[in-house]
Amino acid sequence: MNGDNRLACVRVKVDRARRHLNDLEEEVRSFLLARPFEVATRRDPETRELIYYVNRVERVPLTIAAAVADILQNFQRALDHLACQLVLAAGNYPTRTTAFPIFTSLGVYRVQAGEKVRGMLPDAISAIDAIKPYRGGSDALWRLHSLASVDKQRLLKVVGLSTRLGDLTPGVLEYIRRSFSQQPYRAEVFPESPTAQAFIKSQGRSLLTKAGEVLLIDLPDAEPDDRIRFEFDLVFAEGKIASGVPVIESLTQIANTVNDIVSDFGPLLS
């Protein structure tokens, strides 16, 4: 088998994953366009503050989590196939431990990567080392490996998220700035603006796992303001691996990373 054929064997997994990712983008877009959430307001009877909260939120379809898992597994397998082809290109045979090495830290990588790359040429091993396939080196690869590992035991948790809110008047801006330390919502103001409106970017974003989540507390006696816009997305809810990380954005980053690796390693398969 020549280098082009070896590369084609790996590329087919990458291409399949990217097609699934395109399909998932359409499914997520359709789900969000159907407005699976509803924001309402109520007034605190004591403080008279206007509270924006999630009145209704639908569970994310399990088909979305299943599609995410398929995409992750295809990208993971593409890298493992690449590792096997690198061993074959060196004139050796893959073993049961041959795989693309991805670990939780540099220390673990240094200890355990050797088993996975045994039989590869030194140039291939050096090229893998340069990628830094561990947390803190290539976080896209670390997240791919970690999420794919979770999927072997259960479906990944995908939920809705309130990502940010829109334009607020200076009066509301000042009130929020003074009050954040006591509010369930944290934000960063940027940029400071002398104009009629300023933009607020969310930092303490709310995972929309249930109705009743408070999104914003407005001025006492304020009326509902249609300039305050809430945007929503689908994110992972996987603790330290990926909590609040947008699903499509994360998968796209993984896709680009894997695609670049496969392309860069093409010459080493000859």
C-alpha positions in Angstrom: 0.0 0.0 0.0 1.4 3.4 -1.0 1.3 6.6 1.0 -1.8 7.9 -0.9 -3.7 4.8 -0.1 -2.7 4.9 3.5 -3.8 8.5 3.7 -7.2 7.7 2.0 -7.8 5.0 4.7 -7.5 7.7 7.4 -9.2 10.5 5.5 -12.4 8.5 5.0 -13.1 8.6 8.8 -12.4 12.4 8.9 -14.7 13.0 6.0 -17.5 10.9 7.5 -17.2 12.8 10.8 -17.4 16.2 9.0 -20.5 15.1 7.1 -22.1 14.1 10.4 -21.1 17.5 11.8 -22.8 19.3 9.0 -26.0 17.3 9.6 -25.8 18.0 13.4 -25.5 21.8 12.7 -28.8 21.6 10.8 -30.4 19.6 13.6 -29.3 22.1 16.2 -30.3 25.0 14.1 -33.8 23.6 13.7 -34.1 22.8 17.4 -33.2 26.4 18.4 -35.4 28.0 15.7 -38.4 26.1 17.2 -37.9 28.2 20.3 -37.5 25.4 22.9 -37.3 28.0 25.6 -39.4 31.0 26.8 -38.3 34.0 28.8 -40.8 35.7 31.1 -40.6 38.4 33.7 -41.9 38.7 37.2 -41.6 41.4 39.9 -40.0 40.9 43.3 -42.8 41.9 45.7 -40.3 43.4 48.2 -37.7 45.1 46.1 -39.9 45.8 43.1 -37.1 44.6 40.8 -38.0 43.2 37.5 -36.7 39.6 37.1 -36.1 38.0 33.8 -36.3 34.2 34.1 -36.7 31.0 32.0 -40.4 30.2 32.0 -40.1 27.1 29.8 -37.2 25.0 28.5 -37.4 21.8 26.5 -35.1 18.9 27.0 -32.5 18.6 24.3 -33.3 15.6 22.1 -31.2 12.5 22.8 -30.6 12.2 19.1 -28.4 15.3 19.3 -26.2 13.7 22.0 -26.1 10.5 20.0 -25.0 12.4 16.9 -22.3 14.2 18.9 -21.0 10.8 20.1 -20.8 9.5 16.5 -18.8 12.5 15.4 -16.4 12.2 18.3 -15.8 8.5 17.8 -15.1 9.0 14.1 -12.5 11.7 14.8 -11.0 9.5 17.5 -10.9 6.5 15.2 -9.4 8.6 12.4 -6.4 9.5 14.6 -6.0 5.8 15.8 -6.1 4.7 12.2 -3.4 7.3 11.5 -1.3 5.8 14.2 -1.6 2.3 12.8 -0.8 3.5 9.3 2.3 5.2 10.6 3.5 1.9 12.1 2.8 0.1 8.8 4.6 2.8 6.9 7.7 2.1 9.0 7.6 -1.6 8.0 6.2 -2.8 11.3 2.9 -4.2 12.5 0.4 -2.4 14.9 -0.2 -4.0 18.3 -3.3 -3.9 20.5 -1.8 -0.8 22.2 -1.2 1.1 19.0 -3.2 4.3 19.0 -2.8 8.1 18.7 -1.5 9.1 22.1 -3.7 11.7 23.9 -3.4 12.1 27.7 -4.5 14.3 30.6 -1.1 15.9 31.2 2.4 16.1 29.9 3.7 13.9 32.8 1.3 11.1 31.9 2.1 11.5 28.2 5.8 11.1 28.8 5.3 7.9 30.8 2.6 6.2 28.7 2.9 7.5 25.1 5.7 5.1 24.2 3.4 2.1 24.2 1.0 3.7 21.7 3.7 4.9 19.2 5.9 1.8 19.3 6.9 0.8 15.8 6.7 4.3 14.3 9.7 6.0 12.7 11.5 8.6 14.9 10.2 11.4 12.6 6.6 10.4 13.2 7.1 10.2 16.9 8.8 13.6 17.0 5.9 15.1 14.9 3.4 13.7 17.4 5.4 15.1 20.3 5.3 18.5 18.6 1.5 18.5 18.6 1.5 18.2 22.4 -1.5 15.9 22.5 -2.4 16.4 26.2 -4.3 18.9 28.3 -2.5 22.2 28.3 -0.9 21.4 25.0 -3.7 20.7 22.5 -6.9 21.1 24.5 -9.0 20.2 21.4 -7.4 16.8 21.3 -7.7 16.4 25.1 -11.4 17.3 24.9 -11.9 14.9 22.0 -10.4 12.0 23.9 -12.1 12.8 27.2 -15.6 13.2 25.7 -15.2 10.1 23.6 -14.2 8.2 26.8 -17.3 9.4 28.6 -19.5 8.3 25.6 -18.3 4.8 26.1 -20.2 4.7 29.4 -23.2 6.9 28.8 -24.7 9.5 26.5 -23.0 12.9 26.8 -24.9 15.6 28.6 -26.0 18.4 26.1 -28.2 21.2 27.5 -29.3 24.7 26.6 -27.4 27.8 27.8 -28.2 31.5 28.0 -25.1 32.9 26.4 -25.4 36.6 26.6 -27.8 39.5 26.6 -28.1 42.5 24.5 -28.1 46.3 24.7 -29.0 48.0 28.0 -29.5 51.6 28.8 -26.9 53.4 30.8 -29.2 53.6 33.9 -29.7 49.8 33.9 -25.9 49.3 33.2 -25.0 51.4 36.2 -27.5 49.6 38.5 -26.2 46.2 37.4 -22.6 47.2 37.9 -23.3 48.3 41.5 -25.4 45.2 42.3 -23.5 42.3 40.7 -22.0 41.1 44.0 -25.4 40.3 45.3 -27.0 39.0 42.1 -27.2 35.5 40.7 -25.7 36.8 37.5 -22.1 37.9 36.9 -21.0 40.0 33.9 -18.2 41.9 32.3 -18.8 45.4 31.0 -17.2 46.2 27.6 -16.4 48.7 26.4 -17.2 51.7 28.6 -19.5 53.8 26.4 -20.8 57.4 26.8 -23.5 56.7 24.2 -27.1 55.9 24.8 -26.4 52.1 25.1 -23.7 49.8 26.3 -23.1 46.1 25.8 -23.1 43.5 28.5 -21.2 40.2 28.0 -22.2 37.3 30.2 -19.5 35.5 32.3 -21.7 33.6 34.7 -23.9 31.9 32.1 -26.8 29.8 33.1 -27.2 26.2 32.1 -30.9 25.8 31.2 -31.6 22.5 32.8 -34.9 23.6 34.3 -37.5 26.3 34.3 -37.1 29.1 36.8 -33.4 30.0 36.1 -32.9 33.7 36.7 -31.2 35.5 33.8 -31.2 39.1 34.8 -32.5 41.3 37.6 -33.5 44.8 36.4 -34.1 48.1 38.1 -36.9 48.5 40.6 -40.2 49.4 38.9 -38.6 48.9 35.5 -40.8 47.7 32.7 -40.0 44.9 30.3 -37.5 46.2 27.7 -37.4 44.5 24.3 -33.8 45.9 23.9 -32.8 43.2 26.4 -32.2 40.1 24.2 -31.3 36.7 25.4 -29.4 34.4 23.0 -29.3 30.6 23.5 -27.1 27.8 22.4 -26.5 24.1 23.0 -23.5 23.3 25.2 -21.9 20.4 27.0 -22.6 19.9 30.7 -19.6 17.6 31.4 -18.0 19.1 34.5 -14.3 19.7 34.2 -14.1 18.4 30.7 -16.6 20.8 29.1 -19.1 22.7 31.1 -20.9 25.5 29.2 -18.7 24.8 26.1 -20.8 25.3 22.9 -21.3 22.0 21.1 -20.9 23.1 17.5 -18.0 25.4 18.2 -16.2 22.7 20.1 -16.8 20.0 17.5 -15.7 22.4 14.7 -12.4 23.1 16.6 -11.9 19.4 17.0 -12.7 18.8 13.3 -10.2 21.4 12.2 -7.5 20.1 14.5 -7.9 16.5 13.4 -8.1 17.5 9.7 -4.8 19.5 10.0 -3.0 16.6 11.8 -4.1 14.1 9.1 -3.0 16.4 6.3 0.4 17.2 8.0 1.2 13.6 8.5 0.4 12.6 4.9 4.1 12.8 3.8 5.1 10.4 6.7 2.8 7.7 5.4 4.9 7.1 2.2 
